[in-house]
C-alpha cells in the first residue's frame, strides 16, 4: 500500500493514536507482536496469528475475546520456539493459516456494542490526546 493509504504514512503512528485505534476497533487481526498484547490489555477482541513461536509462550489469555491460529509441524508441539522469529522468510507455520480460517475466527469473536475504555474521553481519545484537541 502506498504510504498515503495508511494512517501515519511513512512515519510511525503516535502511540496514543494507535492505542485509540485498537481500543475502538471491532476486532484486530495481528501477528504475534506488541499490537496483540495491546489488544489484550485494552480488551479488544483479537485473532492472533502465530508462526515460529508457540502461542503457549506469548499467546493471549484463554478468553472468548481472543482466537489463536497456529499450525505447528509434526515435530513442533513440544518445542515453544520451533522456528526463527527473526528469519528472512515467512515461517511455514504462519503460511499454513488460510484467509478463510482468519475470516471464520473474526466472525466467531463476540460483539463489542457500547464498549469504551474508561481511560478515553467520549470522542475516543487516549491520554494526552484527550485533553489536547488533537488525536483521532
Rosetta constraint file for C-alpha pairs under 8 A:
AtomPair CA 1 CA 5 HARMONIC 6.31 0.50
AtomPair CA 1 CA 6 HARMONIC 7.53 0.50
AtomPair CA 2 CA 6 HARMONIC 7.45 0.50
AtomPair CA 2 CA 9 HARMONIC 7.91 0.50
AtomPair CA 3 CA 8 HARMONIC 7.71 0.50
AtomPair CA 3 CA 9 HARMONIC 4.15 0.50
AtomPair CA 3 CA 10 HARMONIC 5.37 0.50
AtomPair CA 4 CA 8 HARMONIC 7.91 0.50
AtomPair CA 4 CA 9 HARMONIC 5.09 0.50
AtomPair CA 4 CA 10 HARMONIC 7.92 0.50
AtomPair CA 5 CA 9 HARMONIC 7.06 0.50
AtomPair CA 7 CA 13 HARMONIC 6.88 0.50
AtomPair CA 8 CA 12 HARMONIC 5.91 0.50
AtomPair CA 8 CA 13 HARMONIC 4.93 0.50
AtomPair CA 13 CA 17 HARMONIC 6.53 0.50
AtomPair CA 13 CA 18 HARMONIC 6.07 0.50
AtomPair CA 14 CA 18 HARMONIC 6.24 0.50
AtomPair CA 15 CA 19 HARMONIC 5.93 0.50
AtomPair CA 16 CA 20 HARMONIC 6.13 0.50
AtomPair CA 16 CA 125 HARMONIC 7.60 0.50
AtomPair CA 16 CA 126 HARMONIC 5.58 0.50
AtomPair CA 16 CA 127 HARMONIC 6.53 0.50
AtomPair CA 16 CA 128 HARMONIC 7.54 0.50
AtomPair CA 16 CA 129 HARMONIC 6.72 0.50
AtomPair CA 16 CA 135 HARMONIC 7.67 0.50
AtomPair CA 17 CA 21 HARMONIC 6.17 0.50
AtomPair CA 17 CA 125 HARMONIC 7.58 0.50
AtomPair CA 17 CA 126 HARMONIC 7.37 0.50
AtomPair CA 17 CA 129 HARMONIC 8.00 0.50
AtomPair CA 17 CA 135 HARMONIC 6.20 0.50
AtomPair CA 17 CA 136 HARMONIC 5.96 0.50
AtomPair CA 18 CA 22 HARMONIC 6.24 0.50
AtomPair CA 19 CA 23 HARMONIC 5.88 0.50
AtomPair CA 19 CA 38 HARMONIC 7.41 0.50
AtomPair CA 19 CA 126 HARMONIC 7.12 0.50
AtomPair CA 20 CA 24 HARMONIC 6.13 0.50
AtomPair CA 20 CA 120 HARMONIC 7.86 0.50
AtomPair CA 20 CA 124 HARMONIC 6.26 0.50
AtomPair CA 20 CA 125 HARMONIC 6.05 0.50
AtomPair CA 20 CA 126 HARMONIC 5.87 0.50
AtomPair CA 20 CA 136 HARMONIC 7.29 0.50
AtomPair CA 21 CA 25 HARMONIC 6.03 0.50
AtomPair CA 21 CA 136 HARMONIC 7.78 0.50
AtomPair CA 22 CA 27 HARMONIC 7.86 0.50
AtomPair CA 22 CA 28 HARMONIC 7.14 0.50
AtomPair CA 22 CA 38 HARMONIC 7.56 0.50
AtomPair CA 22 CA 39 HARMONIC 6.20 0.50
AtomPair CA 22 CA 42 HARMONIC 7.66 0.50
AtomPair CA 22 CA 44 HARMONIC 6.84 0.50
AtomPair CA 23 CA 39 HARMONIC 7.04 0.50
AtomPair CA 23 CA 42 HARMONIC 5.74 0.50
AtomPair CA 23 CA 43 HARMONIC 7.42 0.50
AtomPair CA 23 CA 44 HARMONIC 6.00 0.50
AtomPair CA 23 CA 116 HARMONIC 7.55 0.50
AtomPair CA 23 CA 117 HARMONIC 6.91 0.50
AtomPair CA 24 CA 44 HARMONIC 7.56 0.50
AtomPair CA 24 CA 115 HARMONIC 7.76 0.50
AtomPair CA 24 CA 116 HARMONIC 7.04 0.50
AtomPair CA 24 CA 124 HARMONIC 7.27 0.50
AtomPair CA 25 CA 44 HARMONIC 6.91 0.50
AtomPair CA 26 CA 44 HARMONIC 7.29 0.50
AtomPair CA 26 CA 45 HARMONIC 7.10 0.50
AtomPair CA 26 CA 111 HARMONIC 7.28 0.50
AtomPair CA 26 CA 112 HARMONIC 6.45 0.50
AtomPair CA 27 CA 44 HARMONIC 5.97 0.50
AtomPair CA 27 CA 45 HARMONIC 4.75 0.50
AtomPair CA 27 CA 46 HARMONIC 5.34 0.50
AtomPair CA 27 CA 47 HARMONIC 7.73 0.50
AtomPair CA 27 CA 106 HARMONIC 7.32 0.50
AtomPair CA 27 CA 109 HARMONIC 7.89 0.50
AtomPair CA 28 CA 39 HARMONIC 7.37 0.50
AtomPair CA 28 CA 44 HARMONIC 7.31 0.50
AtomPair CA 28 CA 45 HARMONIC 6.54 0.50
AtomPair CA 28 CA 46 HARMONIC 4.81 0.50
AtomPair CA 28 CA 47 HARMONIC 6.35 0.50
AtomPair CA 29 CA 46 HARMONIC 5.80 0.50
AtomPair CA 29 CA 47 HARMONIC 4.80 0.50
AtomPair CA 29 CA 48 HARMONIC 6.00 0.50
AtomPair CA 29 CA 49 HARMONIC 7.60 0.50
AtomPair CA 29 CA 102 HARMONIC 7.92 0.50
AtomPair CA 29 CA 106 HARMONIC 7.83 0.50
AtomPair CA 30 CA 35 HARMONIC 6.80 0.50
AtomPair CA 30 CA 36 HARMONIC 5.99 0.50
AtomPair CA 30 CA 46 HARMONIC 7.41 0.50
AtomPair CA 30 CA 47 HARMONIC 6.41 0.50
AtomPair CA 30 CA 48 HARMONIC 5.10 0.50
AtomPair CA 30 CA 49 HARMONIC 6.14 0.50
AtomPair CA 31 CA 35 HARMONIC 7.97 0.50
AtomPair CA 31 CA 36 HARMONIC 6.93 0.50
AtomPair CA 31 CA 48 HARMONIC 5.43 0.50
AtomPair CA 31 CA 49 HARMONIC 4.59 0.50
AtomPair CA 31 CA 50 HARMONIC 6.23 0.50
AtomPair CA 32 CA 36 HARMONIC 6.18 0.50
AtomPair CA 32 CA 48 HARMONIC 6.19 0.50
AtomPair CA 32 CA 49 HARMONIC 6.04 0.50
AtomPair CA 32 CA 50 HARMONIC 5.66 0.50
AtomPair CA 32 CA 51 HARMONIC 7.99 0.50
AtomPair CA 32 CA 58 HARMONIC 7.58 0.50
AtomPair CA 32 CA 59 HARMONIC 7.58 0.50
AtomPair CA 33 CA 37 HARMONIC 7.01 0.50
AtomPair CA 34 CA 38 HARMONIC 6.18 0.50
AtomPair CA 35 CA 39 HARMONIC 6.11 0.50
AtomPair CA 36 CA 40 HARMONIC 6.34 0.50
AtomPair CA 36 CA 46 HARMONIC 7.23 0.50
AtomPair CA 36 CA 48 HARMONIC 6.53 0.50
AtomPair CA 36 CA 60 HARMONIC 7.65 0.50
AtomPair CA 37 CA 41 HARMONIC 6.16 0.50
AtomPair CA 37 CA 60 HARMONIC 7.23 0.50
AtomPair CA 38 CA 42 HARMONIC 6.10 0.50
AtomPair CA 39 CA 43 HARMONIC 5.96 0.50
AtomPair CA 39 CA 44 HARMONIC 4.85 0.50
AtomPair CA 39 CA 45 HARMONIC 6.92 0.50
AtomPair CA 39 CA 46 HARMONIC 6.68 0.50
AtomPair CA 40 CA 44 HARMONIC 6.14 0.50
AtomPair CA 40 CA 45 HARMONIC 7.48 0.50
AtomPair CA 40 CA 46 HARMONIC 7.59 0.50
AtomPair CA 40 CA 60 HARMONIC 6.50 0.50
AtomPair CA 40 CA 61 HARMONIC 7.94 0.50
AtomPair CA 40 CA 66 HARMONIC 7.95 0.50
AtomPair CA 42 CA 117 HARMONIC 7.16 0.50
AtomPair CA 43 CA 65 HARMONIC 7.48 0.50
AtomPair CA 44 CA 65 HARMONIC 7.12 0.50
AtomPair CA 45 CA 65 HARMONIC 4.50 0.50
AtomPair CA 45 CA 66 HARMONIC 5.50 0.50
AtomPair CA 45 CA 109 HARMONIC 6.50 0.50
AtomPair CA 45 CA 110 HARMONIC 7.32 0.50
AtomPair CA 46 CA 65 HARMONIC 6.45 0.50
AtomPair CA 46 CA 66 HARMONIC 4.81 0.50
AtomPair CA 46 CA 67 HARMONIC 6.29 0.50
AtomPair CA 46 CA 106 HARMONIC 7.54 0.50
AtomPair CA 46 CA 109 HARMONIC 7.66 0.50
AtomPair CA 47 CA 66 HARMONIC 5.84 0.50
AtomPair CA 47 CA 67 HARMONIC 4.72 0.50
AtomPair CA 47 CA 68 HARMONIC 5.83 0.50
AtomPair CA 47 CA 69 HARMONIC 7.25 0.50
AtomPair CA 47 CA 102 HARMONIC 7.25 0.50
AtomPair CA 47 CA 105 HARMONIC 6.56 0.50
AtomPair CA 47 CA 106 HARMONIC 6.45 0.50
AtomPair CA 48 CA 59 HARMONIC 7.77 0.50
AtomPair CA 48 CA 66 HARMONIC 7.51 0.50
AtomPair CA 48 CA 67 HARMONIC 6.29 0.50
AtomPair CA 48 CA 68 HARMONIC 5.00 0.50
AtomPair CA 48 CA 69 HARMONIC 6.22 0.50
AtomPair CA 49 CA 68 HARMONIC 6.22 0.50
AtomPair CA 49 CA 69 HARMONIC 5.06 0.50
AtomPair CA 49 CA 70 HARMONIC 6.38 0.50
AtomPair CA 49 CA 94 HARMONIC 6.90 0.50
AtomPair CA 49 CA 97 HARMONIC 7.83 0.50
AtomPair CA 50 CA 54 HARMONIC 6.74 0.50
AtomPair CA 50 CA 55 HARMONIC 6.47 0.50
AtomPair CA 50 CA 68 HARMONIC 7.30 0.50
AtomPair CA 50 CA 69 HARMONIC 6.11 0.50
AtomPair CA 50 CA 70 HARMONIC 5.04 0.50
AtomPair CA 50 CA 71 HARMONIC 7.95 0.50
AtomPair CA 50 CA 93 HARMONIC 7.41 0.50
AtomPair CA 50 CA 94 HARMONIC 6.00 0.50
AtomPair CA 51 CA 70 HARMONIC 6.36 0.50
AtomPair CA 51 CA 71 HARMONIC 7.49 0.50
AtomPair CA 51 CA 72 HARMONIC 7.77 0.50
AtomPair CA 51 CA 83 HARMONIC 7.35 0.50
AtomPair CA 51 CA 85 HARMONIC 7.94 0.50
AtomPair CA 51 CA 91 HARMONIC 5.63 0.50
AtomPair CA 51 CA 92 HARMONIC 7.05 0.50
AtomPair CA 51 CA 93 HARMONIC 4.68 0.50
AtomPair CA 51 CA 94 HARMONIC 4.17 0.50
AtomPair CA 51 CA 95 HARMONIC 7.80 0.50
AtomPair CA 52 CA 81 HARMONIC 6.05 0.50
AtomPair CA 52 CA 82 HARMONIC 5.73 0.50
AtomPair CA 52 CA 83 HARMONIC 3.93 0.50
AtomPair CA 52 CA 84 HARMONIC 5.62 0.50
AtomPair CA 52 CA 85 HARMONIC 5.41 0.50
AtomPair CA 52 CA 91 HARMONIC 5.89 0.50
AtomPair CA 52 CA 92 HARMONIC 7.98 0.50
AtomPair CA 52 CA 93 HARMONIC 6.63 0.50
AtomPair CA 52 CA 94 HARMONIC 7.41 0.50
AtomPair CA 53 CA 57 HARMONIC 7.37 0.50
AtomPair CA 53 CA 80 HARMONIC 5.95 0.50
AtomPair CA 53 CA 81 HARMONIC 4.51 0.50
AtomPair CA 53 CA 82 HARMONIC 6.33 0.50
AtomPair CA 53 CA 83 HARMONIC 6.42 0.50
AtomPair CA 53 CA 84 HARMONIC 7.87 0.50
AtomPair CA 53 CA 85 HARMONIC 6.76 0.50
AtomPair CA 54 CA 58 HARMONIC 7.36 0.50
AtomPair CA 54 CA 59 HARMONIC 7.70 0.50
AtomPair CA 54 CA 70 HARMONIC 7.65 0.50
AtomPair CA 54 CA 79 HARMONIC 7.60 0.50
AtomPair CA 54 CA 80 HARMONIC 4.88 0.50
AtomPair CA 54 CA 81 HARMONIC 6.06 0.50
AtomPair CA 54 CA 82 HARMONIC 7.58 0.50
AtomPair CA 55 CA 59 HARMONIC 4.16 0.50
AtomPair CA 55 CA 60 HARMONIC 7.70 0.50
AtomPair CA 55 CA 68 HARMONIC 7.32 0.50
AtomPair CA 55 CA 70 HARMONIC 7.52 0.50
AtomPair CA 55 CA 80 HARMONIC 7.98 0.50
AtomPair CA 56 CA 80 HARMONIC 7.11 0.50
AtomPair CA 57 CA 80 HARMONIC 6.64 0.50
AtomPair CA 59 CA 68 HARMONIC 7.28 0.50
AtomPair CA 60 CA 66 HARMONIC 6.62 0.50
AtomPair CA 60 CA 68 HARMONIC 7.75 0.50
AtomPair CA 61 CA 66 HARMONIC 7.52 0.50
AtomPair CA 62 CA 66 HARMONIC 7.25 0.50
AtomPair CA 64 CA 109 HARMONIC 6.82 0.50
AtomPair CA 64 CA 110 HARMONIC 7.07 0.50
AtomPair CA 65 CA 109 HARMONIC 6.09 0.50
AtomPair CA 65 CA 110 HARMONIC 6.46 0.50
AtomPair CA 66 CA 109 HARMONIC 7.15 0.50
AtomPair CA 67 CA 105 HARMONIC 6.41 0.50
AtomPair CA 67 CA 109 HARMONIC 7.67 0.50
AtomPair CA 69 CA 97 HARMONIC 6.98 0.50
AtomPair CA 69 CA 102 HARMONIC 7.82 0.50
AtomPair CA 70 CA 93 HARMONIC 6.66 0.50
AtomPair CA 70 CA 94 HARMONIC 6.92 0.50
AtomPair CA 70 CA 97 HARMONIC 7.08 0.50
AtomPair CA 71 CA 93 HARMONIC 5.19 0.50
AtomPair CA 71 CA 94 HARMONIC 7.12 0.50
AtomPair CA 71 CA 96 HARMONIC 6.30 0.50
AtomPair CA 71 CA 97 HARMONIC 6.95 0.50
AtomPair CA 72 CA 76 HARMONIC 5.40 0.50
AtomPair CA 72 CA 77 HARMONIC 6.36 0.50
AtomPair CA 72 CA 93 HARMONIC 5.64 0.50
AtomPair CA 73 CA 77 HARMONIC 7.45 0.50
AtomPair CA 73 CA 93 HARMONIC 7.01 0.50
AtomPair CA 75 CA 79 HARMONIC 7.87 0.50
AtomPair CA 76 CA 80 HARMONIC 7.71 0.50
AtomPair CA 76 CA 82 HARMONIC 5.77 0.50
AtomPair CA 83 CA 91 HARMONIC 6.82 0.50
AtomPair CA 84 CA 91 HARMONIC 7.44 0.50
AtomPair CA 85 CA 91 HARMONIC 7.94 0.50
AtomPair CA 87 CA 91 HARMONIC 7.74 0.50
AtomPair CA 90 CA 94 HARMONIC 6.98 0.50
AtomPair CA 90 CA 95 HARMONIC 7.00 0.50
AtomPair CA 91 CA 95 HARMONIC 6.42 0.50
AtomPair CA 92 CA 96 HARMONIC 6.40 0.50
AtomPair CA 93 CA 97 HARMONIC 7.31 0.50
AtomPair CA 97 CA 101 HARMONIC 6.67 0.50
AtomPair CA 97 CA 102 HARMONIC 7.49 0.50
AtomPair CA 98 CA 102 HARMONIC 6.53 0.50
AtomPair CA 99 CA 103 HARMONIC 6.17 0.50
AtomPair CA 100 CA 104 HARMONIC 6.07 0.50
AtomPair CA 101 CA 105 HARMONIC 6.08 0.50
AtomPair CA 102 CA 106 HARMONIC 6.22 0.50
AtomPair CA 103 CA 107 HARMONIC 6.18 0.50
AtomPair CA 104 CA 108 HARMONIC 6.25 0.50
AtomPair CA 105 CA 109 HARMONIC 6.65 0.50
AtomPair CA 116 CA 120 HARMONIC 7.18 0.50
AtomPair CA 116 CA 124 HARMONIC 7.46 0.50
AtomPair CA 119 CA 126 HARMONIC 6.43 0.50
AtomPair CA 119 CA 127 HARMONIC 7.12 0.50
AtomPair CA 120 CA 124 HARMONIC 5.26 0.50
AtomPair CA 120 CA 125 HARMONIC 5.21 0.50
AtomPair CA 120 CA 126 HARMONIC 4.70 0.50
AtomPair CA 120 CA 127 HARMONIC 6.99 0.50
AtomPair CA 120 CA 130 HARMONIC 6.79 0.50
AtomPair CA 121 CA 125 HARMONIC 5.54 0.50
AtomPair CA 121 CA 126 HARMONIC 6.93 0.50
AtomPair CA 121 CA 130 HARMONIC 5.95 0.50
AtomPair CA 124 CA 130 HARMONIC 7.76 0.50
AtomPair CA 124 CA 136 HARMONIC 7.51 0.50
AtomPair CA 125 CA 129 HARMONIC 5.67 0.50
AtomPair CA 125 CA 130 HARMONIC 4.59 0.50
AtomPair CA 125 CA 135 HARMONIC 6.13 0.50
AtomPair CA 125 CA 136 HARMONIC 6.45 0.50
AtomPair CA 126 CA 130 HARMONIC 5.28 0.50
AtomPair CA 127 CA 131 HARMONIC 7.64 0.50
AtomPair CA 128 CA 132 HARMONIC 6.32 0.50
AtomPair CA 129 CA 133 HARMONIC 6.68 0.50
AtomPair CA 129 CA 134 HARMONIC 5.63 0.50
AtomPair CA 129 CA 135 HARMONIC 5.18 0.50
AtomPair CA 130 CA 134 HARMONIC 7.54 0.50
AtomPair CA 130 CA 135 HARMONIC 7.31 0.50
